[in-house]
Amino acid sequence: MTIIMFEKIGTVRNYADADALQLLALFKDSISEIQLSQSEDSSAYFSPEYSHYIVVHTPLDIEYSEHGKEWKRRFCGGAGVSIVERIEGGGGAIYVKGLMAPNGSKVYAILPYTHIDRAASKDASFPESRPVATRNRVWPRVLPKIEGEKILDVGCGFGRLTLDIANQNPGSEVFGVDLFDSLTGQARMNAEVLGVKNVEFRTASAYDLPFEDGSFETVSSFFMLHHLDEIPKGLKEIRRVLQKEGRFVAVEPIGHHHGPNYSGADWKRIFEEAGFLASAEERDGALIIRARKGDEK
């Protein structure tokens, strides 16, 4: 299949750029808008009887490593081909989840994903990276522990877990921060389309959080701390924005391929050196670290 077979019928609007699409397995939960050309009628492509569609779009110009060979085959050839879910949104816009294309990509074809497709692909699944598989196992254990009137998620990425926190705590103010505008911008779009009102995303460094001292009852981070070049500095900044009796819930991978591979005892020591009282528990291929403020140092 090549894109020469198709003429452009629309474009993609989201907040993804090439760097963001390096995180393809995480981006699949994000929402994009398909903006059809003025000459195109949406009813010719979308019907109430179908919830999922096959979208042919501009291919990704990304060279994935060996573990991403399935992604490369599907999205980086002559055309990108995504199976998407139609998401209801306001104003007559066409929103879909799972469109693996950056902002401004061309859309060439939209086809209904029918029972014939599902039957033929019943054993198929989106290639799941080890970190995502671990997340899916451990997150249901961690989410109920994240509660409070004001909650902060540090390293929120595209906001998938932050939105879970907001939905779990509908009466709370929930904030997510990440270092890149492309991530927080996409997270805002996801929240807006899904109608999650009690969440706010900001672009900021974990070393310089844009909040007053003692702002939050609970802070969370998921697979974030090992990315920091200066982990103690990041922990002290998180400690600063916690209330006196505040809690920090962190999840860190075991045996990953980049960054430091600390044991539970190592993380407990690092947290305590940063002024926390901490415990670490190994579950489902990850370390769950629960911490609270200790005495000032």
Secondary structure, DSSP 4 states (H G I P E B T S, - for coil): --GGG----EEEESS--TTGGGGHHHHTT-EEEEEE-TT--GGGT--TT-SEEEEEEPPP-----GGGHHHHHHHSSSSEEEEEEEE--GGG-EEEE-----TT-EEEEEEE--HHHHHHTTT------HHHHHHHHHHHHHGGG--SSEEEEES-TTSHHHHHHHHH-TTSEEEEEES-HHHHHHHHHHHHHHT--SEEEEE-BTTB-SS-TT-EEEEEEES-GGG-SSHHHHHHHHHHHEEEEEEEEEEEESS-SSS----HHHHHHHHHHTTEEEEEEEETTEEEEEEEE-S--
